[in-house]
Amino acid sequence: MFTPPEYLSPSSIKTFRDCPQKFKISRFDKIKEPPSWATHLGSFVHEVLEHLYGLPHEDRTNDSLKALAGELWTTNEWEAKVLELTEPKGGIRDFKVEAFASMTNLWKLEDPAETDLDEMEMKIEAEVEGVRMLGYIDRLVIDDEQSAIISDYKTGKIPNERFTSEDDKFFQLLAYALMLEATDGVPTSKVELLYLTQSAKHELAATPVKLSIAKGTIVETKEALDAACGTGDFHCNVTNLCNWCHYKKIGICPAHKS
């Protein structure tokens, strides 16, 4: 009834696992969620930090960061994008303050002037156990042992451990590790989540056990998605996450129609 997507990404896998119906509405019904304060904030912060690490080491200062943020804010018309949000958390000044605080918190986690990155925003395509995957790695470092360290910036809250397992929290980066080894033969030694808002770095060793769990998640999700496409049955997974779902809010989720 439905043609499965040509590629899966770690984020699309997460969406399907959270709620198959949400995946269907977004991917097949083509009803996209509008940008939010959080997604714009993350995109702007990622953009500025990518340009910061493109500067010579000695130029990676707070002053350079401020100048880059100002230039990119104007060039890419971020003010207009924020003003178009349907549910802003505040005004333009609030957005700028929150974004700049996240950026400058990077210095509490590392010194950019002494940090070497081998790749940024690296597009990667690979097959993992026959599943075609596509994604973008925020940051990649190849260490002295010729192993990769994969990092990702986060501008949201640290997930509550009562509701999010370690395997779920690091799934995206472990999936990238599997993809990197499948394409370039480069093993990953460690993955890192840089929570800029809270100035916290969470690390996980990319052990064979952790990678095997992530691989199983990819294969299991692909099989479930293919089955749903064949039957047309994309069930609604009703959980507390529904309270933040755009599709419930606009009244098109079957599980919440009156």
LOLUM-103749 format. One record per atom (N, C-alpha, C, O, CB): residue in one letter; x, y, z. Coordinates in pm, whole numbers, plus 50000, padded with zeros to 5 digits. Glycine has a CB too. Example, Ala and Ser with C-alpha at 12.3 -4.5 7.8 and 13.67 -1.06 7.14 Angstrom:
A513194943150780 A512304955050780 A513204967050780 A514244966850846 A511314955350905 S512854977550708 S513674989450714 S512905000350787 S513415011450804 S514084994050572 
END
This chain:
M500814987950000 M500005000050000 M500855012750000 M500465023049945 M499085000050120 F502035011750063 F502955023050067 F504335018150026 F504705006750057 F502985029650210 T505075026549957 T506445023049919 T507405027550030 T507455039350062 T506835029649783 P508155018250088 P509085022150195 P510075032550146 P510445032550028 P509825009750248 P510525041450233 P511515051550194 P512795045050142 P513175034150185 P511835060750313 E513445051950049 E514695046749994 E515765045950100 E516555036450104 E515165055449878 Y515795055950187 Y516785056450295 Y516065058150429 Y514965063550435 Y517795067850273 L516705053550534 L516295057050669 L517415065150732 L518585063550697 L515965044350754 S517065073850825 S518035081350903 S517815077851050 S516755072651085 S517895096850878 P518785080451135 P518545078151277 P517325085551330 P516605080351415 P519755082251357 S517085097751280 S515925105451328 S514615099451278 S513635099351352 S516035120051284 S514585094551154 S513345088451104 S513065075151175 S511905071651198 S513435086150952 I514115067951210 I513945055751289 I513345059051424 I512445052051472 I515285048451307 K513845069651486 K513295073751615 K511825077551603 K511015073851688 K514095085551673 T511475084951498 T510085089051479 T509175076751466 T508125076251529 T509955097951355 F509585067051385 F508765055151367 F508625047451497 F507545042451529 F509355046051258 R509715046351571 R509655038851697 R508815046151801 R508135039951883 R511065036451751 D508865059551799 D508015067151891 D506545065251857 D505715063051945 D508385082251887 C506235066151727 C504835064851685 C504745062551534 C505005071851457 C504025077451725 P504395050451489 P504265047751346 P503285057051276 P503515060751160 P503835033451326 Q502185060851344 Q501215069751281 Q501825083551256 Q501555089751153 Q499965071051370 K502625088351348 K503315101151329 K504255100451208 K504355109851130 K504095105151456 F504935089151194 F505805087151079 F504995087750950 F505395094350855 F506555073551090 K503845080850948 K503005080650828 K502515094650791 K502595098650675 K501795071250849 I502015101950890 I501475115350861 I502565124350804 I502325131950710 I500875121650988 S503755123450861 S504855131950816 S505405127550682 S505565135650591 S505965132050920 R505715114550670 R506415109650552 R505505107050432 R505835110850319 R507145097150586 F504375100750455 F503525096750344 F502385106550317 F502035108950201 F502955083050371 D501795112350422 D500745122250402 D501305136050374 D500585145250337 D499835122750524 K502625137450393 K503345149850361 K502855161750443 K502885173050396 K503205152950213 I502415159250566 I502015170150655 I503165172150753 I503295164950852 I500655166950731 K503985181750726 K505185183850805 K504905192250928 K504035201050928 K506265190450719 E505645189451034 E505555197851152 E506215211251122 E507275211651060 E506215191051276 P505615222251166 P506225235251140 P507475237051226 P507625230351329 P505205246651169 P508365245951186 P509535248651270 P509095253451408 P508045259651424 P510455259251202 S509915250551506 S509625254951643 S510785263451694 S511845264251632 S509375242651737 W510545269651807 W511605277251874 W512825268351895 W513955272551870 W511105282852010 A512595256051942 A513685246751973 A514455242651848 A515685242151850 A513145234352044 T513755239651738 T514455235451618 T515235246951555 T516345245051507 T513475229651515 H514665259051557 H515395270651505 H516615273651592 H517685276951540 H514475282951500 L516445272451722 L517575275151813 L518705265351784 L519865269351773 L517125274051961 G518375252551772 G519395242551744 G520085245051612 G521305243951603 G518795228751745 S519315248451509 S519895250851376 S520825262951376 S521905262551317 S518785252851273 F520405273551444 F521235285751446 F522535283251523 F523605287351478 F520455297451511 V522445276651637 V523635273851716 V524595264751639 V525795267251636 V523245267251851 H524065254251576 H524905245351496 H525615253151386 H526805251251362 H524055233951434 E524885261851319 E525435269551208 E526595278351253 E527645278651188 E524335278251145 V526415285351363 V527465294351411 V528695286451456 V529815290251426 V526935302951527 L528475275451529 L529625267651577 L530375260951464 L531595259351472 L529165257151677 E529675257051359 E530365251451243 E531305261851182 E532435258651146 E529355246451137 H530835274151170 H531695284851116 H532815288351213 H533925291651170 H530865297351086 L532555287651343 L533605290551441 L534775280951423 L535935285251423 L533055289451584 Y534475267951407 Y535555258151392 Y536165258351253 Y537145251351227 Y535025244251422 G535605266351164 G536225268451034 G537295279151037 G538035280850940 G535185271950933 L537375286451149 L538395296951163 L539725290951208 L539745279951264 L537925307551264 P540825297851185 P542115293551242 P541995292451394 P541215299651456 P543245303351203 H542775283451453 H542655280851597 H542715293551681 H541915295351773 H543745271451641 E543655302251649 E543865314251732 E542705324151722 E542585333051806 E545155321051693 D541865322651620 D540745331951603 D539445326951665 D538415333651657 D540525334551456 R539485315351726 R538265309751784 R538065315451925 R538345308852026 R538335294151788 T537575327651929 T537385334852055 T535915338752071 T535115337351979 T538285347352060 N535595343552190 N534235348452214 N533885360052123 N532755361152075 N534075352652360 D534865368752098 D534605380152008 D534315375351866 D533415380651800 D535815389652008 S535055365351819 S534815359851686 S533445353251681 S532725354351581 S535915349851647 L533095346251788 L531795339651795 L530675350051783 L529705348051709 L531655331851928 K530815360951856 K529785371451852 K529675377451713 K528575379951664 K530105382451954 A530825379651649 A530815385351513 A530175375751414 A529375379951330 A532245388851468 L530515362851424 L529945352851335 L528425351851353 L527675351051256 L530595339251359 A528005351751479 A526575350851508 A525825362551444 A524745360751388 A526325350551661 G526405374551454 G525775386351395 G525695385551243 G524675388851183 G526525398851435 E526795380951182 E526835379951036 E525825369650985 E525075372250891 E528235376350989 L525805357951049 L524915347351003 L523455350651032 L522565346750957 L525295334151070 W523235357751142 W521865361951176 W521285370451063 W520125368851024 W521855369951309 T522115379451011 T521655388250904 T521625381150769 T520625381850696 T522565400550895 T522715374450736 T522835368150604 T521725357850579 T521155357350470 T524195361350591 N521425349850680 N520455339050662 N519065342550715 N518205333850731 N520945326550731 E518855355450743 E517525360850776 E516865353550894 E515695349750887 E516615360150653 W517635351650999 W517105344451115 W516015352151187 W515115346151245 W518215341251211 E516085365351185 E515045373051254 E513675370351191 E512695368551263 E515365388151249 A513615370151059 A512345367450991 A511855353351024 A510655351251044 A512505369050839 K512775343751030 K512395329951061 K511795328951202 K510795322151223 K513605320551049 V512425335751298 V511925335251436 V510585342251447 V509685337551517 V512955341651533 L510435353351379 L509175360851384 L508015353151321 L506855355751352 L509335374251314 E508335343751232 E507285335851166 E506805324151251 E505825317551215 E507805330551033 L507465321451362 L507075310151446 L505645312151498 L505275323051539 L508065308351563 T504865301451495 T503475302351542 T503375302151694 T502435307551751 T502645290851484 E504365296051760 E504345295351907 E505715298951963 E506405290352017 E503925281151954 P506125311451951 P507435315452004 P507455315352156 P506435317852222 P507815329351953 K508615312452211 K508775312752357 K509005326852408 K508915329452528 K509935303652400 G509305335752318 G509585349552356 G509845357852233 G509445354152122 G510785350352452 G510515369152252 G510815377952141 G512195375452084 G512875365852122 G510705392352184 I512615383951992 I513905382551926 I515045383152027 I515995375352019 I514075393451820 R514945392452122 R516015393452222 R516135380652303 R517235376052332 R515765405452316 D514995374752339 D515025362352416 D515705351152337 D516485343452393 D513595358052454 F515415350452208 F516025340152123 F517535342152117 F518305332552132 F515425340551981 K517955354552095 K519395357352085 K520125354152215 K521215348452213 K519625371952047 V519525357852328 V520155355252457 V520295340252481 V521355335652524 V519345361752571 E519245332752452 E519285318252473 E520305311652381 E521065302952423 E517895312152451 A520325315852255 A521255309952159 A522695313152195 A523555304352191 A520945314952018 F522975325752230 F524365329552260 F524855322952388 F526035319652399 F524485344752272 A523955321052484 A524345314052607 A524755299652577 A525735294752632 A523185314152709 S524005293052489 S524355279352451 S525715279052380 S526525270152406 S523265273352359 M525955288552291 M527225288952219 M528405291152312 M529405284052304 M527185299952113 T528295300952401 T529425304052489 T529655293252593 T530755292052648 T529195317452558 N528625285252622 N528815274052716 N529775263652661 N530285255352736 N527475267552747 L530035264052531 L530985254752471 L532345255852540 L533035245752556 L531135257452321 W532725267952581 W534025270052646 W534115263052782 W535215260952833 W534295284952663 K532975259552839 K532985252152965 K533235237252941 K533545229753035 K531645254053039 L533095233052816 L533295218952783 L534625216252714 L535195205452727 L532165214152694 E535135226252641 E536405224752571 E536905238552530 E536135248152529 E536265215352447 D538165239352497 D538715251852445 D538745250752292 D539565243252238 D540155254552503 P537885258052223 P537855256952076 P539205259852010 P539515254251905 P536815266352020 A540005268452073 A541305271852015 A542265260052019 A543265259851946 A541925283652089 E541975250052103 E542845238452115 E542155225552071 E542635214552100 E543335237052258 T541045226952002 T540265215251960 T540395213351809 T540115222551731 T538785216851999 D540815201551769 D540945198151627 D539795189151586 D539545178851649 D542315191351598 L539095192951481 L538025184751426 L538405180651283 L538865188951205 L536655192451427 D538215168151251 D538545163351116 D537405165651018 D537645168050900 D538905148651120 E536175164851065 E535015167050980 E533915174051059 E533805172151181 E534495153650921 M533115182150989 M531925188351048 M530775187250949 M530965188550828 M532195203351085 E529575184851001 E528385183450916 E528685174050800 E528415177250684 E527915197250864 M529225162650832 M529665152950733 M528495144050688 M527905136850769 M530805144250789 K528175144750560 K527115136250505 K527645122050493 K528755119850446 K526625141550367 I526835112450535 I527265098650528 I526105089850482 I524985090850532 I527795093850665 E526395081250385 E525435071450335 E526065057650347 E527235055750316 E525025074550187 A525275048050392 A525835034650413 A524715024450421 A523545027950440 A526695034150540 E525095011850407 E524175000850432 E524584993950562 E525734990050579 E524174990750313 V523634992750651 V523864985650777 V522964973450777 V521744974650788 V523584994950902 E523564961850765 E522784949350759 E521704949950651 E520584945150670 E522144946250895 G522064955950536 G521134956650425 G520174968350429 G519384970250337 G520364944250419 V520234976250535 V519354987850550 V520105000250501 V521165003650553 V518884989650699 R519555007050401 R520215018950347 R519975030650443 R518835033550479 R519695022350204 M521045037150482 M520995047650583 M521625060450530 M522545060150448 M521705043150712 L521115071550579 L521625084750541 L521625093650665 L520685093250744 L520755091150426 G522685101650681 G522715110550797 G523825120850784 G524595120850689 G522905102550925 Y523885129750884 Y524895140250888 Y525535140251027 Y524855142051127 Y524275154250855 I526835138351031 I527575138151156 I528005152351191 I528665159051111 I528805128651147 D527625157051311 D527995170551353 D529505172551354 D530035181651291 D527425173551492 R530195163551427 R531645165051445 R532295151151445 R531775141651503 R531965172651577 L533445150451380 L534185137851373 L535655140551398 L536255149351335 L533975130851237 V536225132951489 V537655133751518 V538235119751501 V537665109951549 V537935139251663 I539375118851432 I540105106151423 I541275106951521 I542155115351505 I540595103351275 D541275098251621 D542295099051726 D543595092351683 D543725087651570 D541775092551855 D544565092051774 D545895086751742 D545865071851710 D546785066651646 D546845089251857 E544835064951755 E544705050651728 E543925047951599 E543575036551569 E544015043751845 Q543655058751523 Q542885057851398 Q541465052851420 Q540875046051336 Q543595048651300 S540935056451538 S539525053851568 S538785067151571 S539375077651595 S539375046251703 A537485066651546 A536695078751540 A536085082051675 A535755073251755 A535595077451435 I535935095051699 I535135100251810 I534055108851745 I534365118851679 I536015108651916 I532805104951763 I531675111851700 I530945120051805 I530585114851911 I530715101651632 S530725132851776 S530085141951872 S528875148651809 S528775150151688 S531085152551921 D527945152551896 D526735159251851 D526375170151949 D526355167852070 D525565149051835 Y526075182251898 Y525605193051984 Y524125191152017 Y523335186951932 Y525825206751915 K523765194152140 K522365193852182 K522045207052253 K522775211252343 K522075181552275 T520955213452211 T520535225952276 T519275223952359 T518745233452417 T520305236852172 G518795211552365 G517625208552448 G518035203552586 G519215203752622 G516745198252380 K517045199052660 K517305194052795 K517925180052789 K517705172552694 K516005193752876 I518685176852892 I519205163352906 I518025153952936 I517245156653026 I520285162553019 P517895142952860 P516755133852882 P516745128253024 P517785125353083 P516795122452782 N515555126753077 N515385120953210 N515685105953202 N515085098753123 N513955123453265 E516625101353285 E517035087453281 E515905077853316 E515975065953284 E518195085253373 R514885082753381 R513745073953415 R512935070353292 R512245060153290 R512845080653518 F513015078753188 F512185076553070 F512995073752944 F512425069452843 F511315088553048 T514295075952947 T515135073952829 T516325065252865 T517125068752952 T515605087452771 S516445053952798 S517555044952825 S518835050352762 S518795058852673 S517245030752773 E519955045352808 E521245049252753 E521325045652605 E521865053352525 E522385042352830 D520805034152568 D520835029852428 D520015039152340 D520405042052227 D520325015452415 D518885043752391 D518055053152313 D518735066852302 D518725073052197 D516655054652378 K519305071252413 K519925084652414 K521085085652314 K521265095952249 K520435087852555 F521855074952303 F523025075152216 F522785068252082 F523725066552004 F524185068752285 F521535064252054 F521275056451932 F521765063451806 F522415057251722 F519795053551919 Q521445076251791 Q521825083451670 Q523325082551644 Q523745079751531 Q521415097951679 L524125084751747 L525575084751728 L526115070651707 L527065068751630 L526255091151849 L525525060751774 L525945046951752 L525585042451610 L526325034751548 L525285037551856 A524455047351558 A524085044451420 A525125050551325 A525515044151227 A522675049851387 Y525555062751354 Y526595068951272 Y527885060851277 Y528575059351176 Y526855083351318 A528215055651394 A529425047451407 A529325035051318 A530305031351253 A529635043251554 L528175028651316 L527965017051229 L528095020951082 L528685013651002 L526595010651255 M527545032451047 M527595037150909 M529025040450868 M529445037350757 M526695049350891 L529765046850958 L531155050650928 L532015038350904 L532825038050812 L531735059051042 E531835028350987 E532635016150969 E532225008750841 E533065002750774 E532465006751091 A530935009350808 A530475002550687 A531005009050561 A531255002250461 A528955002350683 T531185022350564 T531635029450443 T533155030550434 T533735027850329 T531025043350439 D533785034550544 D535225037450540 D536075027250616 D537305028050614 D535475051150596 G535435017850683 G536185008150761 G536805014050887 G537685007950947 G537255002150677 V536345025950927 V536915032651045 V536075029051168 V534885031951171 V536955048151024 P536685022851268 P535935019751390 P535765032251476 P536555041651466 P536645008751470 T534755032251558 T534505043551650 T534795038951792 T534315028551836 T533025048651638 S535595046851862 S535935043352000 S534975049352101 S534725043552206 S537335047852031 K534425061252067 K533615068352166 K532625077552095 K532915082951987 K534505076452263 V531455079452156 V530485089252108 V530195099052220 V530235095452338 V529155082352058 E529905111652183 E529735122252282 E528505130752249 E528265134152133 E530985131052288 L527745134052351 L526645143652340 L527045156152418 L527305155452538 L525295137652394 L527105167452350 L527495180052412 L526225188152439 L525695194652349 L528495188052322 Y525755187652563 Y524545194952602 Y524935209252636 Y525355212152748 Y523815188152722 L524795218152539 L525295231752554 L524505239752656 L525085247752730 L525255238852420 T523195237752663 T522385245552757 T522795242852901 T522825251852984 T520905242552738 Q523125230152929 Q523485226353066 Q524995225353086 Q525445221653195 Q522835213153102 S525775228452985 S527245227452992 S527675213653040 S528485212453131 S527805238253087 A527135203252977 A527425189553018 A527815181152898 A527235182352790 A526215183353091 K528825172552917 K529225163052814 K528945148952862 K529435144852967 K530725164752778 H528145141652785 H527855127652815 H528565118952713 H528415120852592 H526315124952815 E529345109352761 E530155100952675 E529755086352689 E529245082052792 E531645102752706 L530005078752583 L529735064452585 L530755057452498 L531005061552385 L528285061252537 A531355046952551 A532275038752471 A531475030952368 A530465024652402 A533105029252562 A531925031352245 A531225024352137 A531665009852134 A532395005452045 A531495031251999 T531225002452234 T531624988452248 T530874979652149 T529834983752097 T531384983552393 P531384967652121 P530664958452033 P529234955752080 P528334954251997 P531414945252023 V529024955152211 V527674952652263 V526744964352230 V525634962152182 V527714950452415 K527204976652255 K526374988352226 K526084989652077 K524974993152038 K527065001052277 L527084986951994 L526894987751849 L525944976851801 L525144979051709 L528244986651776 S526024965251863 S525114954251826 S523674957751859 S522764954451783 S525524941351897 I523464964251972 I522104968352012 I521554978551911 I520404977751869 I522104974452156 A522404988151873 A521974998251775 A521674991751640 A520704995451573 A523055009151759 K522504982251600 K522284975151474 K520944967651478 K520194967751381 K523434965151445 G520664961251591 G519394954251606 G518204963651596 G517174960151538 G519354946951737 T518344975651651 T517274985651643 T517014989751499 T515864991151458 T517634998051727 I518084991551422 I517944995351281 I517204984451203 I516254987351130 I519324998051219 V517654972151218 V517064961051143 V515614958751186 V514734956751102 V517884948251163 E515374958951315 E514024956751368 E513054967451318 E511924964451281 E514044956651522 T513514979951317 T512664990951272 T512374989851123 T511234992151080 T513315004451303 K513374986451044 K513184984750900 K512164973850873 K511294975450787 K514524981550830 E512254962850943 E511294951850924 E509874956250961 E508924953050890 E511714939551007 A509744963351072 A508424967951116 A507854978251019 A506654978350991 A508504973851258 L508714987050968 L508264997150872 L507814990650741 L506784994450685 L509395007250845 D508584981050693 D508204974150570 D506864967050587 D506034966950496 D509284964050530 A506664961150704 A505394954250730 A504244964150733 A503174961450680 A505464946650863 A504454975650796 A503404985950801 A503084991250663 A501924993850631 A503834997450893 C504114992950581 C503884997650444 C503084987450364 C502264991050279 C505235000450373 G503324974750392 G502614964350320 G501144963150359 G500304960050274 G503284951350342 T500844965450484 T499454964150532 T498704977350540 T497474977650540 T499454957650668 G499464988350547 G498825001450567 G498465004150710 G497795014050740 G497595002450482 D498894995350800 D498564996750942 D499695003751016 D500664997451057 D498274982951006 F499565016751032 F500525024751111 F499825028351241 F499105038351247 F501015037651032 H500035020451343 H499275022351466 H499735034751542 H500875039251528 H499385010051554 C498845040051622 C499165051451708 C499755046251839 C499135038051908 C497895060351735 N500905050951872 N501535047251999 N501205058152100 N501885068352106 N503095045351983 V500165056052179 V499685066252272 V500525066052399 V500495056452476 V498175064152305 T501285076952420 T502135078452538 T502065092952584 T501305100952530 T503605074152508 N502875096152685 N502955110052732 N503505119352624 N503265131452629 N503835110852856 L504245113752527 L504785121952419 L503675128452336 L503905138552269 L505685113652330 C502485122552341 C501355128152265 C501055142552307 C500545150452227 C500105119452284 N501365145852432 N501075159352481 N501885170052409 N501555181952415 N501325160152630 W502955165952342 W503795175452269 W503695173452119 W504465179452043 W505245174252313 C502775165152074 C502685161751932 C501875172051855 C500755175451892 C502065147851915 H502455176851747 H501785186751662 H500515181051601 H499515188151588 H502715191451550 Y500535168451565 Y499385162551496 Y498195160451589 Y497045160751545 Y499785149251434 K498465158351716 K497355158251813 K496795172451827 K495585174351834 K497845152851952 K497695182151831 K497295196051853 K496395201151742 K495445208551767 K498525204951864 I496675197151617 I495865202251506 I494705192951473 I493965195351377 I496735204351382 G494545182351551 G493345173951542 G493295163951430 G492215160251385 G492185182451530 I494465159451383 I494435149551274 I494915135751317 I494885126351238 I495285154451158 C495365134451441 C495805121251489 C494565112751519 C493705116951596 C496715122551616 P494465100851458 P493275092351480 P493045088751626 P491905086751668 P493405079551400 A494115087951704 A493975083651844 A493345094651931 A492905091852043 A495335079751901 H493305106851882 H492835117951966 H491685125651904 H491325136551948 H493975127551993 K491095119851800 K489915126251743 K488705123351830 K488525112051875 K489665121551598 S487885133351853 S486705131751939 S485565125251860 S484485122951915 S486255145351997 
END
